[in-house]
Amino acid sequence: MNAKPTRPNGHEGDTMERLTPIGTAATALFRSVREPMKHLATVAMILTLGVAPAYAQDESVKMTFWGNGAASPINLQYPNTSTIEENVAGKGALGSFTFRNVTAAANSPSSQPPSTCSGATDLYFLRLVGAGIFTFQDGSLLNVKLIQGGDCIDLVANEGHCTLTLQVAGGTGRFQGASGVLTYTETAVLVLADYFKNPVFFDETGQITGTVYGVPIGYGQNGQ
C-alpha cells in the first residue's frame, strides 16, 4: 500500500513556505544577470578576434589646390639649401582646407635627375627635408612629413613642376592617430623676380592624391 506524502507541519512547514519566495527571487536574479554577462562575453570575443572598430575607415583622397610659393621666414639651416614654402588653399574628399608646407630645397641642380626632368632646358632640384600642416574647415589639423620629392624647372616655359611624397603623421580632431601617404603634385608659374633676376614668388596650382587611414566614419567628405 502506497503511503501518501504528508504536508510538513509545524516549524518545518513554515520554513519551506518562507524559502519558496526566496528561491523564486534568486532564479529571477540569476536570469537578469545572465543576459548582460552573455553580452559582455560577446564583446570580449570580438575584441579578442581583433575585429576592426566601426568608427574608423580608410579615406581615399583627391584634392585640388591653388595658392603661392616663396622663400620661407623659417630657416631649416641644412647646408647648401634654401628654405621654401607653399601656402595654398583647396577642397576635396576631406573637406575645404589650407596647407602650409616648409621644406629645404637644394641650391644646386641634381646631377641625376629623373627621366621626367632630363631635357636640355630642364633643371631638377631635390627637396631634402620638410613638413606641412593641413588646416580643415572643422578645425582639425593633419600633419605630414616629406619622404622625398623635388622640383623640375623648365627654363623655356619659365615654370616649375613639383612632386612631393608626404607621410601622414597624425594630427588633431578627426585626424588624431591618422596615417597614410599623400602625393602632392604642383605647377608653379613665376610671378616676381628680385633685382638680380632670381625667381622669388610663384602662383601654384595642383592636386593631392593618396590614402589617409583611421579617419572616423562620417568625417570624410566636407569633414561632416
Secondary structure, 3 states (H helix, E strand, C coil): CCCCCCCCCHHHHHHHHHHHHHHHHHHHHHHHHHHHHHHHHHHHHHHHHCCCCCCEEEEEEEEEEEEEEEECCCCCCCCCEEEEEEEEEEEECCCCEEEEEEEEEECCCCCCCCHHHCCCCEEEEEEEEEEEEEEECCCCEEEEEEEEEEEEEECCCCEEEEEEEEEEEEECHHHCCCEEEEEEEEEEEEEEECCCCCEEEEEEEEEEEEEEEEEECCCCHHHC
